[in-house]
Amino acid sequence: MEELLLSLLILTAFVTDVRKAVIPNVLTAAGAFGGIVYHFLASGWSGLFFSLAGCMTGFIVLFILYAAGALGAGDVKLFGAIGALTGGISVFTCAVYSLLFAGAIGFVLLLVRKEGVKRLGRLLGRVAMFVCLKDFSFWKSLKQKDQLRFPFMYAVLPGVLAAYWYGSLAFN
């Protein structure tokens, strides 16, 4: 049952994020609520705590990336919902796989767009300013519009599938 709920959540989030560049709050809230209620009904208080711990883990891990400007708020809430369905360890594993896929997608986009050398030079210049001059505008410059952007769901979908495929999703 958890697999079905997770599949519906991920596929719906993928379609809406790719089409409209947004993950609806109603979807993430329904996913989190569904996971919490399901685990409570299936396992009582231990299921409730399992689900709440997963929800908090997913939210906190992705919130750090949101605060750095790397992700949108919908991605953070989605991982809270994934955590409510899968638990803390599994949502952390999904996040790691998703970040690995995001890095691979970003690398391929840099190669395809032939922007890699230019962006690397800009990054090294900013790091040098930070190291030599203690110029903290380096951190602000990382949030500029010239960053390489793509919907994180392009990485989340294969990340969750990889976690499932390799047996890392341990439902309660």
C-alpha positions in Angstrom: 0.0 0.0 0.0 2.8 2.4 0.8 4.4 1.8 -2.6 1.1 2.7 -4.3 0.7 5.9 -2.2 4.4 6.9 -2.9 4.0 6.2 -6.6 0.9 8.3 -6.9 2.6 11.1 -4.9 5.8 11.1 -7.0 4.2 10.8 -10.4 1.6 13.5 -9.7 4.4 15.8 -8.4 6.5 15.1 -11.4 3.8 15.9 -13.9 2.7 19.1 -12.2 6.2 20.3 -11.6 7.3 19.7 -15.2 4.1 21.2 -16.6 3.5 24.1 -14.3 6.8 24.5 -12.4 5.0 24.0 -9.1 4.3 21.2 -6.7 0.8 22.0 -5.2 0.5 22.3 -1.4 -2.6 20.2 -1.5 -0.6 17.3 -3.0 2.2 17.5 -0.4 -0.3 18.0 2.5 -2.4 15.0 1.3 0.8 12.9 0.9 2.0 13.8 4.4 -1.4 13.4 6.0 -2.0 10.1 4.1 1.3 8.7 5.3 0.8 9.7 8.9 -2.8 8.3 9.1 -1.8 5.1 7.2 1.1 4.4 9.5 -0.9 5.2 12.6 -3.7 2.9 11.6 -1.4 0.1 10.5 1.0 0.3 13.5 -0.5 2.4 16.2 1.7 4.9 18.1 4.9 3.4 16.8 3.7 3.9 13.2 2.7 7.5 14.0 6.2 8.3 15.4 7.8 6.5 12.4 5.8 8.6 10.0 6.4 11.9 11.9 10.1 11.3 12.2 10.3 10.6 8.5 8.3 13.7 7.7 10.6 15.8 9.8 13.7 14.2 8.4 12.7 14.8 4.8 11.7 18.4 5.5 14.8 19.3 7.5 17.3 17.7 5.0 15.8 19.5 2.0 15.2 22.8 3.9 18.9 23.2 4.2 19.2 23.2 0.4 16.2 25.5 0.2 17.8 28.0 2.5 20.9 27.9 0.2 18.7 28.7 -2.7 19.2 25.4 -4.5 15.6 24.1 -4.3 12.0 25.4 -4.2 9.7 25.2 -1.2 7.5 22.6 -3.0 10.5 20.2 -3.1 11.0 20.6 0.6 7.4 19.9 1.4 7.4 17.0 -1.1 10.2 15.3 0.8 8.3 15.8 4.0 5.5 13.9 2.5 7.9 11.2 1.1 9.2 10.9 4.7 5.8 10.5 6.1 5.2 7.6 3.8 8.7 5.9 3.9 10.3 6.9 7.3 13.4 8.8 8.2 16.1 6.5 6.9 14.4 5.9 3.6 13.6 9.6 2.9 17.3 10.4 3.6 18.3 7.7 1.1 15.9 9.1 -1.5 17.4 12.6 -1.0 20.9 11.3 -1.5 20.0 9.4 -4.7 18.0 12.5 -5.9 21.0 14.8 -5.3 23.3 12.4 -7.1 20.9 12.4 -10.1 20.7 16.2 -9.9 24.5 16.4 -10.1 24.6 14.1 -13.1 21.8 16.0 -14.9 23.5 19.3 -14.2 26.8 18.0 -15.5 25.2 16.7 -18.7 23.4 20.1 -19.1 26.7 21.9 -18.8 28.3 19.7 -21.4 25.3 20.0 -23.8 25.1 23.8 -23.4 28.9 24.1 -23.6 28.9 26.4 -20.5 31.1 24.3 -18.3 34.4 26.1 -18.7 32.8 29.6 -18.5 30.9 28.6 -15.3 33.9 26.9 -13.7 36.0 30.0 -14.3 33.4 32.2 -12.7 33.1 29.9 -9.7 36.9 29.7 -9.3 37.1 33.5 -9.4 34.4 33.8 -6.7 36.1 31.3 -4.5 39.4 33.1 -4.9 37.8 36.4 -3.9 36.4 34.7 -0.8 39.6 33.0 0.2 42.0 36.0 -0.5 39.8 39.0 0.4 37.3 37.3 2.8 34.7 38.8 0.5 31.4 37.2 1.6 29.6 38.5 -1.5 30.6 35.1 -2.8 27.7 33.5 -1.0 25.3 36.1 -2.4 26.6 35.5 -5.9 25.6 31.9 -5.7 22.0 32.8 -5.7 22.2 34.9 -8.8 20.0 34.2 -11.9 22.9 32.8 -13.9 22.7 29.5 -12.0 22.0 26.4 -14.0 18.3 25.5 -13.1 16.0 22.6 -13.9 13.1 21.1 -12.1 14.4 19.0 -9.2 11.7 16.4 -10.0 13.8 15.4 -13.0 16.2 14.0 -10.3 13.7 13.0 -7.7 11.8 10.5 -9.8 14.9 8.5 -10.7 16.2 9.0 -7.2 13.2 7.4 -5.6 13.2 4.7 -8.2 16.8 3.9 -7.5 16.2 3.8 -3.7 13.3 1.4 -4.3 15.3 -0.7 -6.9 18.3 -1.1 -4.6 16.1 -2.0 -1.6 16.7 1.2 0.3 13.0 1.9 0.9 12.2 0.1 4.1 8.5 0.7 4.8 7.3 0.3 8.4 
